[in-house]
């Protein structure tokens, strides 16, 4: 349950950033991978999306 809530919070933050087009295509790829990984319960997609998200946040 906590992981699901954490992912929802990350998705909300990611969507907000994508709407501002601050991160462009890489930000949208991150959201796509997180969304697909969460829905398909694929840990690989979620991990890659999370890593991209962290990289984008550290560059900000």
TAZI-V106936 format. One record per residue. N is the residue number from 0. SS is DSSP state (hx for helix, st for strand, lp for the rest). PSI is psi in whole degrees, 0 to 359 (NA if undefined). Layout:
<<N	SS	PSI> <N	SS	PSI>>
This chain:
<<0	lp	318> <1	hx	322> <2	hx	319> <3	hx	318> <4	hx	322> <5	hx	318> <6	hx	323> <7	hx	318> <8	hx	319> <9	hx	318> <10	hx	318> <11	hx	317> <12	hx	319> <13	hx	319> <14	hx	320> <15	hx	316> <16	hx	322> <17	hx	325> <18	hx	329> <19	lp	354> <20	lp	33> <21	lp	326> <22	lp	355> <23	hx	222> <24	hx	324> <25	hx	324> <26	hx	320> <27	hx	324> <28	hx	319> <29	hx	312> <30	hx	320> <31	hx	312> <32	hx	320> <33	hx	316> <34	hx	314> <35	hx	317> <36	hx	321> <37	hx	315> <38	hx	322> <39	hx	357> <40	lp	45> <41	lp	109> <42	hx	329> <43	hx	313> <44	hx	317> <45	hx	321> <46	hx	316> <47	hx	316> <48	hx	319> <49	hx	321> <50	hx	316> <51	hx	319> <52	hx	316> <53	hx	319> <54	hx	316> <55	hx	321> <56	hx	326> <57	hx	337> <58	hx	346> <59	lp	NA>>
